[in-house]
């Protein structure tokens, strides 16, 4: 008799109204509910017994695998590899006394699991030196059920975790890394790779509890050439290099896949490890100023182009570009470069340089409408074919936001140009039949799969005489 059959027999002894077939069916249902790859039949049986208020004898083995975990297990020991590790956080108990918690994600050849390190265990010597893929030994831990029903390893005062240097069959980080193009909805605890597709931006917000939060947003492109939206909650720009080239290779450790408004999205948290090719020191950029727009705060937002026809969005927070005008060639030492997004602050410098005929003028930087493709930035010149319209659009959260749009064409094709919120006001000033030049447009897939152009905070519309 196998150990599973032995445990089923013990459960039937305490619940004689059940049949063996019913228990086996419940095992499959429990595994489906938790998710494929996270429970063995034996682990599911322990959860089922717990639902009936019955405690089964623990497995006889001293060391188990992650798939064998079940809520209620005590003094378990296992060998596993580190996926990622969160910072230590301090919380308060109901009586006001503090406690500390650190979360680690681990994996073996079959599954992944969350590990919670409590109080003094959250700051064990050497813990912060652990790196993704390091082999560790977890000793005398206990298992509880997490909010989603999955078993979570807990390391308290009687438990320990230590580095292991033995040979292991558990795959390395490189061997479990998936390309962005391979993702499926519902996957979690993933290591994914891709290349930067567009800009990286930081975000600040207030959560539902009224607490401030941060996030990093980017887009990664896989081997299939399709971009996927990425949001890493709890991270800011200090987590990434100051210099990131366009199409830089990226690896994210400890993320999950969700379905968003425009397809699959990748979400991470403060434990997610971000590895991006780049450096801490930015390099000088020489570019021609194609357009300058000014924010309500007086900051210059510049569209620039270099001799390789790369378009740049330059955000000037230091007023250092006040020396230049449209058409000038400038050399700048940014404080940060994220793909085609450049930040100038008090640590940056800007100077005008002699004109360079190898750097395109605005007229040479424009793209014909027929050549516009999704997920790229453009400058165009076109005539307005329809009277620009504006309307209020209500979001899922009930917020009403302004949308303006106009239909334009050049001698190669026609396209919609749209602007949300403040950008909608740029379209308000346009009229039917006018010939306009627009810089800083992003191309996206709109209704019925057609390509549409969207104004950004860097966009500028100039009317031609």
C-alpha positions in Angstrom: 0.0 0.0 0.0 1.3 3.4 -1.0 1.6 6.2 1.5 -1.3 8.0 -0.2 -3.5 5.0 0.0 -2.6 4.6 3.6 -3.6 8.2 4.3 -6.9 7.8 2.4 -7.7 4.7 4.6 -7.0 6.8 7.7 -9.4 9.5 6.5 -12.1 6.9 5.7 -11.8 5.5 9.2 -12.7 8.9 10.6 -15.2 9.8 7.8 -16.9 6.5 7.0 -19.7 8.3 5.1 -17.2 9.1 2.3 -16.1 6.7 -0.3 -12.6 6.3 -1.8 -13.9 7.5 -5.1 -15.3 10.7 -3.6 -12.0 11.4 -1.9 -10.1 11.0 -5.1 -12.5 13.3 -6.9 -12.0 15.9 -4.1 -8.3 15.6 -4.5 -8.5 16.5 -8.1 -10.9 19.4 -7.4 -8.5 20.8 -4.7 -5.6 20.6 -7.1 -7.5 22.5 -9.8 -8.6 25.2 -7.3 -5.0 25.8 -6.0 -3.6 25.6 -9.6 -1.6 23.2 -11.6 1.9 22.4 -10.4 1.4 23.5 -6.7 0.0 20.4 -5.0 0.6 16.6 -5.1 -2.3 14.2 -4.4 -0.9 13.7 -0.9 -0.7 17.5 -0.2 -4.3 18.0 -1.5 -5.5 15.1 0.8 -4.0 16.9 3.9 -5.9 20.1 2.9 -9.1 18.1 2.4 -8.7 16.4 5.8 -8.2 19.8 7.4 -11.5 21.0 5.8 -13.2 18.2 7.7 -11.5 19.1 10.9 -9.3 16.0 10.8 -5.6 15.9 11.3 -3.7 13.1 9.5 -0.4 11.8 10.6 2.4 13.7 8.8 4.5 11.9 6.1 7.3 9.8 7.5 9.9 11.5 5.3 12.1 14.1 7.0 13.0 16.1 3.9 10.2 16.8 1.4 9.7 18.7 -1.9 7.7 21.9 -2.4 4.8 20.0 -4.1 4.4 17.9 -1.0 3.7 20.9 1.3 0.4 21.1 3.1 -1.1 23.4 5.7 -0.4 22.2 9.2 2.9 20.5 8.5 5.5 21.0 11.2 9.2 20.7 11.5 9.7 20.2 7.8 13.1 20.3 6.2 13.8 20.8 2.5 16.5 21.9 0.1 15.6 24.5 -2.5 16.9 27.5 -4.5 16.3 31.2 -4.0 14.2 33.0 -6.6 14.0 36.4 -4.9 14.0 38.1 -1.5 12.0 41.1 -0.3 13.2 43.9 2.0 12.5 43.5 5.7 9.3 45.2 6.8 8.2 46.3 10.2 4.6 45.9 11.3 2.7 46.5 14.6 0.7 44.0 16.5 -2.7 44.9 18.0 -1.0 45.7 21.3 1.3 48.1 19.5 4.5 46.0 19.7 6.5 45.8 16.6 7.4 42.6 14.6 9.4 42.0 11.5 8.7 40.1 8.3 10.7 39.2 5.2 9.4 37.2 2.3 11.4 34.9 0.1 10.3 33.0 -3.0 12.0 29.6 -3.5 11.8 26.9 -6.1 12.8 23.3 -6.8 12.5 21.1 -9.9 8.7 20.8 -9.5 7.2 23.9 -7.9 7.6 27.2 -6.1 6.6 28.4 -2.7 6.6 31.5 -0.5 8.8 31.6 2.6 8.0 34.0 5.5 10.8 34.8 7.9 9.6 36.3 11.2 11.2 38.7 13.7 14.9 37.9 14.2 14.8 35.4 11.4 14.1 38.2 9.0 17.5 39.6 9.6 19.6 36.5 9.8 23.4 37.1 9.1 24.1 36.4 5.5 20.5 36.5 4.4 21.0 39.7 2.4 24.0 38.1 0.6 21.8 35.4 -1.0 21.4 35.7 -4.7 18.9 34.2 -7.2 19.7 30.6 -7.8 21.6 30.1 -4.5 20.9 26.7 -2.9 19.5 26.9 0.7 18.5 24.4 3.3 15.3 25.2 5.3 15.2 23.4 8.7 12.3 22.7 11.0 9.9 25.1 9.4 6.1 25.0 9.7 3.5 25.4 6.9 0.4 27.6 6.9 -2.2 28.3 4.3 -1.8 31.6 2.5 -4.7 33.9 1.5 -5.1 32.2 -1.9 -5.1 28.7 -0.2 -1.6 27.8 -1.2 0.8 26.4 1.5 3.4 28.9 2.8 6.6 28.0 4.6 7.1 29.9 7.8 10.5 30.3 9.6 10.1 31.2 13.2 12.1 31.0 16.4 12.5 27.2 16.2 13.3 27.2 12.5 16.4 28.1 10.4 17.6 28.7 6.9 21.2 28.3 5.8 23.2 28.3 2.6 23.9 24.9 1.1 26.9 24.0 -1.1 25.9 20.5 -2.1 25.2 19.2 -5.6 21.6 19.6 -6.6 19.2 18.5 -9.3 17.2 21.7 -8.9 17.6 23.8 -12.1 19.6 27.0 -12.2 17.9 30.4 -12.8 19.1 30.3 -16.4 17.3 27.1 -16.9 13.9 28.3 -15.6 14.0 31.7 -17.4 11.1 32.1 -19.9 10.9 34.5 -22.8 8.1 37.1 -22.7 6.6 35.4 -25.8 6.0 32.2 -23.8 3.8 33.6 -21.1 0.3 32.4 -20.2 -2.3 33.9 -18.0 -2.2 32.8 -14.4 1.5 31.9 -14.2 3.3 33.1 -11.1 6.7 33.1 -9.5 8.3 33.4 -13.0 11.7 34.4 -14.2 11.2 36.1 -17.6 13.4 37.8 -20.2 12.9 40.3 -23.0 14.1 43.5 -24.4 13.0 47.1 -23.5 10.3 48.3 -25.9 9.9 52.0 -25.5 10.4 54.1 -22.4 10.6 53.2 -18.7 8.7 55.5 -16.3 8.2 55.8 -12.6 4.8 56.3 -11.0 3.6 57.7 -7.6 0.2 57.0 -6.2 -1.9 56.7 -3.0 -3.2 53.2 -2.3 -6.6 52.2 -0.9 -5.3 52.6 2.7 -4.2 56.2 2.0 -0.5 55.3 1.9 1.9 56.6 -0.7 3.3 54.0 -3.2 5.6 53.8 -6.2 5.8 51.6 -9.3 7.9 51.2 -12.4 6.3 50.8 -15.8 7.8 49.5 -18.9 7.2 47.4 -21.9 9.1 44.2 -22.9 9.3 42.7 -26.3 9.7 38.9 -26.8 11.1 36.8 -29.6 7.8 37.1 -31.4 8.2 40.9 -31.6 5.1 41.6 -29.5 5.3 44.0 -26.6 3.9 43.2 -23.1 3.1 45.8 -20.5 5.0 45.5 -17.2 4.2 47.0 -13.8 6.6 46.5 -10.8 4.8 47.7 -7.7 6.9 49.0 -4.8 9.9 49.9 -7.0 11.2 53.2 -8.2 14.0 54.5 -10.5 16.6 53.8 -7.9 16.1 50.1 -8.7 17.5 50.5 -12.3 20.6 51.8 -14.0 20.9 55.5 -14.9 21.9 54.5 -18.5 19.7 52.1 -20.3 20.0 51.7 -24.1 17.1 51.2 -26.5 16.4 47.5 -26.8 18.4 46.6 -23.7 18.1 43.0 -22.4 16.0 42.6 -19.3 15.4 39.8 -16.8 12.7 40.0 -14.1 12.8 37.5 -11.2 9.6 36.8 -9.3 6.6 38.1 -11.4 3.2 36.9 -12.4 1.0 37.1 -15.5 -2.4 38.7 -15.5 -5.0 39.6 -18.1 -5.3 43.4 -18.7 -7.4 45.7 -20.9 -5.1 45.1 -23.8 -4.0 41.5 -23.3 -1.5 39.9 -21.0 0.4 42.0 -18.4 3.4 41.2 -16.2 3.1 42.3 -12.6 5.8 42.3 -9.9 6.3 43.6 -6.4 9.0 45.0 -4.0 10.6 41.5 -3.9 10.9 41.3 -7.7 14.5 41.5 -8.9 15.1 43.7 -12.0 18.2 43.0 -14.1 18.7 45.5 -17.0 21.7 45.9 -19.2 23.1 49.4 -18.6 25.4 51.5 -16.5 25.4 54.0 -13.7 27.0 56.7 -15.8 25.1 58.4 -18.7 26.9 59.3 -21.9 26.6 62.5 -23.8 23.9 62.8 -26.4 24.1 65.1 -29.5 20.7 65.8 -31.1 18.8 68.4 -33.1 15.9 70.1 -31.3 12.8 69.3 -33.4 10.3 70.9 -31.1 10.0 72.5 -27.6 6.8 72.5 -25.5 6.5 73.9 -22.0 4.5 72.3 -19.1 2.4 74.3 -16.6 5.4 74.1 -14.2 7.6 75.8 -16.8 9.7 72.7 -17.7 10.8 72.3 -21.3 9.7 69.0 -23.0 11.8 68.6 -26.1 11.7 66.2 -29.1 15.2 65.6 -30.4 16.8 63.5 -33.1 20.3 62.2 -33.5 22.3 61.4 -36.6 21.0 57.8 -36.5 17.4 59.0 -36.8 16.7 58.1 -33.1 13.9 60.2 -31.6 14.4 61.3 -28.0 11.9 62.7 -25.4 14.0 65.1 -23.3 12.5 66.3 -20.0 14.3 69.4 -18.7 13.8 70.0 -14.9 16.7 72.4 -14.6 15.9 75.0 -17.2 19.3 74.2 -18.9 17.7 74.1 -22.4 16.6 77.7 -22.2 19.7 78.6 -24.2 18.5 76.7 -27.3 15.7 77.0 -29.8 14.0 74.7 -32.3 16.4 73.6 -35.0 19.5 74.0 -32.8 21.9 71.1 -32.3 22.7 70.5 -28.6 25.1 68.3 -26.7 23.8 67.2 -23.3 25.0 65.1 -20.4 21.8 63.7 -19.0 21.4 62.4 -15.4 19.3 59.5 -16.7 18.7 57.8 -20.1 15.9 55.2 -20.3 15.8 54.0 -23.9 14.7 57.2 -25.8 13.7 59.0 -22.6 16.2 61.6 -21.3 16.1 63.4 -18.0 18.0 66.7 -17.4 18.3 68.0 -13.8 20.7 70.1 -11.7 23.4 67.4 -12.3 23.2 67.7 -16.1 24.7 70.1 -18.6 23.6 71.3 -22.0 25.5 73.4 -24.6 24.8 74.4 -28.2 27.2 73.0 -30.8 27.9 73.8 -34.4 25.2 72.7 -36.8 25.8 69.2 -38.2 24.3 68.4 -41.6 24.3 64.6 -40.8 21.6 65.2 -38.1 18.2 65.4 -39.8 16.1 68.6 -39.9 12.4 68.3 -38.9 11.4 68.1 -42.5 13.6 65.0 -42.9 12.5 63.5 -39.6 8.8 63.3 -40.6 7.2 59.9 -41.5 4.6 59.3 -44.2 1.3 58.0 -42.8 1.6 54.8 -44.8 4.8 54.0 -43.0 3.4 54.4 -39.4 3.6 51.2 -37.4 2.3 50.3 -33.9 4.5 51.0 -30.8 6.8 53.6 -32.4 7.2 57.4 -32.1 6.6 59.7 -35.1 6.6 63.3 -36.5 4.1 63.9 -39.3 2.8 66.7 -41.6 -0.8 66.4 -42.7 -4.1 68.2 -43.6 -7.2 68.0 -41.3 -10.0 66.3 -43.2 -12.8 66.5 -40.5 -13.7 69.0 -37.9 -11.9 68.1 -34.7 -14.2 66.7 -32.0 -14.0 66.4 -28.2 -16.0 64.4 -25.7 -16.0 63.2 -22.2 -15.1 59.5 -21.7 -16.0 57.7 -18.5 -13.4 55.1 -17.2 -14.2 51.9 -15.4 -13.5 53.7 -12.1 -16.2 56.3 -12.9 -13.7 59.1 -13.8 -14.6 61.4 -16.7 -11.7 62.3 -18.9 -11.4 64.5 -22.0 -10.7 62.9 -25.4 -10.2 65.0 -28.6 -9.7 63.5 -32.1 -9.2 64.6 -35.6 -8.9 62.8 -39.0 -5.9 63.7 -41.1 -4.1 62.7 -44.3 -1.0 63.2 -46.3 -0.3 62.1 -49.9 0.1 58.5 -48.7 -2.8 57.8 -46.4 -5.2 58.8 -43.7 -5.1 58.3 -39.9 -6.8 59.4 -36.7 -4.9 61.6 -34.3 -6.2 61.6 -30.7 -5.3 63.3 -27.4 -6.4 62.6 -23.8 -6.7 65.0 -21.0 -4.3 68.0 -21.4 -3.2 66.8 -24.8 -6.9 67.1 -26.0 -6.5 70.9 -25.7 -3.9 70.9 -28.4 -6.5 69.5 -30.8 -9.0 72.1 -29.7 -6.9 74.8 -31.5 -7.0 73.0 -34.9 -9.5 73.6 -37.6 -10.8 71.8 -40.7 -8.6 72.2 -43.8 -5.5 73.3 -41.9 -2.1 71.8 -42.7 -0.3 71.0 -39.5 3.0 69.6 -38.4 2.9 67.3 -35.3 5.9 66.1 -33.4 6.1 63.5 -30.7 3.2 61.1 -31.6 2.9 57.5 -30.4 1.4 54.9 -32.7 -1.0 52.4 -31.1 -3.5 49.8 -32.2 -7.0 51.3 -32.0 -10.5 50.2 -32.9 -10.8 47.3 -35.3 -7.0 46.9 -35.2 -6.3 50.0 -37.2 -3.3 52.1 -36.3 -3.9 55.4 -34.6 -1.7 58.3 -33.4 -1.8 59.6 -29.9 -0.4 62.9 -28.6 2.0 62.8 -25.6 3.2 65.4 -23.1 6.1 66.0 -25.5 3.8 66.6 -28.5 3.6 70.0 -30.3 1.2 71.0 -33.1 2.4 73.8 -35.5 0.1 75.2 -38.2 1.7 75.7 -41.6 1.1 79.0 -43.4 
